[in-house]
Amino acid sequence: MFSTFLEKFKIAFIYHSFHLITGINPLKLIVTAKGEAKDTQSNKAGIYILGPNPVNSKPHWLQITGTHAIWYNEEKEIWAIGLQKSLGSDKAWIYSSDNVASPQEATTWIYYNKKWITSDDILVDTFVEPGTYK
């Protein structure tokens, strides 16, 4: 079990390093939430796939099994998670104002639950297919 964890960690580290060095964005991202963030934002969780064209000069990702997306809003300088129909806008349920090149680099996320809540219970990360890489 421990070696499996180390192997997954190594793969994730390689993917993060590859992105930081090359600037190439990952094909898939995964959004996870825990605690109160999970209770109120669970429909935003899941796997997102890289969209075909840039939005606001940056990549975007579309939720595979839902109606949400991840994109950059230039005006507010935020990474946003919201409905696909709001793609590119500042209308989002979750956002990060961390000054980073891609959403998986953000460490502070803010979500809406009757008020805006800053939380470390939301994670956007590179998605690695289980068992595919050795």
N, C-alpha and C positions, 0 to 999 in steps of 0.2 A: 504494500500500500504506500509506504513512504517513497519508494522508488518511482511509483506512478506520479505522486505529487511532484517530485523533483523533475521528472520528465516533462510534465505539463508546464511547470514553472520555466524550465529551460526553453521550451517552445515559445511560450508567451514572451520571454525576454528577447529571444531572437527576432520575433515579429516586431516588437516595440523598437528594438535597435535598428532593424531594417528600415522602418518608417522614419526614424529620426535621422538616419544617415542619408537615405535616398530621397525622402520627401514623398515617396509613393504611398498612397493611402490603402489601407486594408480593404479587401473585397467585402468582408462582413464584420459587423460590430455586434456586441451583445450588451443589452441594457439589463441590469439587475437592480433590485431594490430590496431593502429589508426594513423591519420595524414599521413605524408609522408611514414612511414613504411607500412601502409595499402595500399597506392597507389602502392608501388613497390613490396611488399611481400604478397599480399592478398592470393595467392595460397598456402601459407604455413599455413594459418589460418585454424582452424577446430579442430575436435576431433581426438585424437590419442588413440589407444588401446595398452596395454602392450603386447610386443612381447613375444614369447614362450621361448627363450633362451637368456642368457646374451650376450652382445657384449662388448668386452674389459672389462670383469668382472663386468659389470654394466647392469642394465635393459635398455631396449630400447622400444620405442613406435612407432607404424605404423599408418599413417594417414588413417582414415576409408574410406574417399571418394576421396582419391588422391594418389599421388605417393611419398609422403614425409615421413620422419621419424625423430625421436629425439633419439640421442645416445650420449654416452660419448667417447671422443677420448683421450686415455691415453697419447700418445706422446705429444700432445699440451696441455693436461689437460683442455679441453673445453667440454661443452655441446653443441652439434651441432644440427641444423635443416637443413636438405638437402634432396636430393633424396634418396629413398630407395636403389637404386643401389650403392650408396656411403656409405652405412651403415658401421660404424666403422672407416671410414677415417677422414681426416681433410678437406675434400671437402664439404663445407656447404655454404648456403646463409645467415644463421643467426647463431650466436654463442654467448656463454657466457663463460668468463674465471673466473667467480665467483667460489671460492673454496667451493662448496656445494655438498651435497650427492645426490641430485636429481634436475632435471631441474626446478621444480616448486618452488624451494627455491632461484633460481637466480633472482637478481633484475636488473642487467645490461646486456642488450643484444646489440649486434653489428650486423648490417645487411649491405648487399652489394647493392649499387646503384651507379655504376660507381666509387665508392670509399667506404671504410668502414666507417660506421656512427654509433656512440654510441647513443643509444636512450632508453628512458624509455617508449616509445610508443608500446613496445612489451611485452606481458604478457603470461607466461606459468603457468597454474594453474590446480589444481585438478578439474576434471569435475564431477559434481553431477547431476544426472538425475532429472529434474524438477518434483516436486510433489511426489517423491518416498519415501522420508524420512519425518517422523513426530516426 
